Amino acid sequence: MMMRLFAALIALGLVASGAVHADYAKGRSAFMQRDYATAGAEFEAAAKVGNIQAMAALGSLYAEGLGVARDDQRAFEWYLRAAEGGHATAQGVVARLYSTGQGTPKNDANALLWARRGAEKGDAESQYVMGLRHAGGLGVKRDSGEALLWFGAAAEQGLVRAQYSVGFLLAQGAAAAKNPVHAERMRSEAYKWLLIAERSGDANATKGLNAVRKLMSPEQIAEAEKSAAAFQSIKPYASQEAPQAKP
């Protein structure tokens, strides 16, 4: 996942003014050539003069141990600096790290703060974290409806984990629904999102699909599959990425 995130950060490499610092451009080029040590040095030079994309990129290098020794604390520090500078994707990462306590003490209040900032800018990772917090009642009142809205926003952008979460919540809602018509609609929509997630590689989706499928007619399944096949994300998460590098 971190490699996927890093590639997204690289692909979104413009500074706020629309210009790219020379050091950042060199770092991006080195990363694409898998010269991670050079990339790290160039990103650090750019970060020192205020390039928030370089700060976020450094966070990913330290998180993955690419060209540098893996260091969760330093990764968090660079992500936080980028987040404080207004980098929406970094804000989502910081929110997740505060949620899990990776590289920093766990802090639900800070996780919610940063998730909300990124989510309001349309960042899919941040929206996903907001969904998690509402689903679990973490720092906010538990609200499955609000969670579904945030997961849905991220799912529409192509974030696979959010697509699974939408399907999972809808399947739960269908099981609890007293109105059979509503239950049927929710179940069909759940099947659609679980199928989209499964086709994108989410290992958890298959079990959910099997459970939902047992409660659907062949016609309902066919319609849900047709809907899943027609899905196109409004801002494809994968298309924001440069080619993935592997250590």
N, C-alpha and C positions, 0 to 999 in steps of 0.2 A: 504493500500500500504506500509506503513512504517513497519508493521509487516512482510510483505513479504520480504522487503529489509533487515530487521534485521536478518531474518532467513538465507538469502543469505550470509550476512556478517559472521554469525556464522559458516556456512558450509565451508567458505573459510578461515579457521582459522590458516593457517601456516604463520609464519613470513618469511621475505625475505631469511634468512639463511637456512630455512627448519626446524628449531627447533621451538618448542612451549614453550613459557615461562610458568612456572608452574602455576603462578597466572592466566594467560589467560585460560589455560586448566581447572582449577578449576572453573573459571567464566563460561566457556562454559558448563561444566557439570551442574552447578547450574541453568543456564538458561534453559537447556533441562528438568530440573526437576521443572521448573517454580518458582524457588526460586530467584526472581529477585533482592531482596535486597542483598543477598550474591553474586549474579552474578555481580552486580554493584560495590561492594566493591573489588572483585577480579580483575575486569577489570580495576578499577582505579589504583590498585597497579601495574598491568602490564603496564598500560599506562605511569605511572610515570618513568618506566625504558625504555621507548621508543618503546613499542609494538604498532605498528600502527593499527593492527586488534582490539586491545583492545580500542584504541581511537575511532575507527569507531563504535564499539559496544556500547561504552558509549554514543556516539551521538544518536544512535537509542533508547537507554533506556530513555534519556532525551526527545527525540522527542515524544515517546509513553507514558511517565510517568510510566514506569515499574520499581518498586522498588525505585523510586525517584519521586519527584514532577515534573510534566511536565514543561520544561523550554526550549523554542525555542532558546533562545540566547545561553545557555550552550550547547545545542545540536549542534548548528552551530559551536561553538568554538571547540568542540571535532572533529567534521567532518573535519573542516579546518586543524586541527593539523594532522589528518590522511592523508588528501589530500596532505599537504606539505611534508609528509613523503613518498609519492609515492603510496598511496592506490588508485587504479583506481576507484573502486566503490564509495569511499568517494569523489573523484574528481567530479564524476557525480552528487552526492547529493549536493555538494557545489555549483556547477553550477546552479542546479535547485533552490536552496535557494536564490542565488543572483538574479535569474530571477524573483522570486516571492516576494522577500523582507521578507521572513520568518526567523526571528531570526537575521537578519542583514539588513542594508539599501539596497534597490534594487540597483544593479549595473550591467548594461548590459555588460560593458567591462570585468569585472571580471567573469561574467557568461560565456562569450565566451572563455576566457582564460582557465578556468578550464574544460569546456566541451571539448575543443580541446585536452587538455592533456589526459583526460580519454578516449576520443574517439579513439585517436591514439594508445592507449593500448588495444583497443578492447572492452572496457566496454560498454555494451548495453545502460545503462542509459545515459551515456555521449553522445553516438551516437544519442540517441533520442533528447537530448537537442540541439545538433548541428542541427538536422533536424528542430526543432522548430525555431531556430534562423534564419536559411536560409529561411524557409517558411514565416516568418514574417518580414524579413529584419531588424532583431534586432542586431545591431552592425556589420552587414555585408550587402552586396547587396542582395536584395531579389532575390532568385533563386530557383524556384520550382524543377528544375532538380537536383541541389545539395542537396536540402532538401530530395528529393526522395531517393537519394543514401544513405544518413545517416539514414533515417527511415528504408530503406531496410536492411541495415547492422544490425540494432537492431532487426528488425522483423525476420530476419533469425535466430537470437539467441533465439527467442521465447518471446520477450517482447511484450505483448498484445497491449499496447497503440501504439506502433510503427506499429504493423500489421494493426490496424485500420487506422492510418495515411497514410500508403502506399495505402490502398484501397480508402481512401477519395481523395488523390491527383490524383490517377489514374482515378477515376470517373470524377473528374474535368477536367482532361486532355482529356478524351474521349468526354466529352460534348463540348470541344472547338476545337477538332480535325477536320480539313477540309477533310482529307482523310478517307473515310468510312472504309477502311480495317484497318487502324491504330486505328480508334475509336473502332472498334469491338474487336481488340486484347487488347486494354487498358481496355475496359469495362469488358471483361472476366477475366483479371488479377485482376481488382478491385474487382469483385465479389468473386474471390478466396480468397483474403486477408481479405475482410470484413467477409466472412463466417468463416475463421479461427479465426478471432478476436471474432466473436459472439459466436462461440463454446467454446472459452476460457473465456467467461463471460463479454465481453465488451458490455455494454448496448447501446452505441451509434451506434453500427454496424448494428443493425436490421433496423433502418430507412434507412440507406444507401443501404442495401441489397434490400429492397423493391423498392427503386427508380431505382436501376440498373436493377433489374429483369424485370421490365416493358419494358425495351428496348432490351431484349435478347430473342432469340428463345429457345424452350425447349431443343434442341440439345446443344446449347451453354451453357445453365445452367447445363445440365448434365455433360458436359466436365469440366466446372469450378469446379463443386462439386467433381468430380473425382480427379482433381488436388489438391483441398484442402484436401481431405481425405488422399492423398499420402504425404502431407507435413510433414517433420520432421526437426526440428530446428537443425542447425549445432552445436549449443552449448546450449542445452535446458536450458532456464533461470530457469524454475521451478526445474530442477534436481540439481541445485546448492544449493538448500535450504535444511536446516534441517527441521524436522517437526515443523510446526508453533505452537508457544505458544500463548495462549490468556489470557489476564488479568482476 
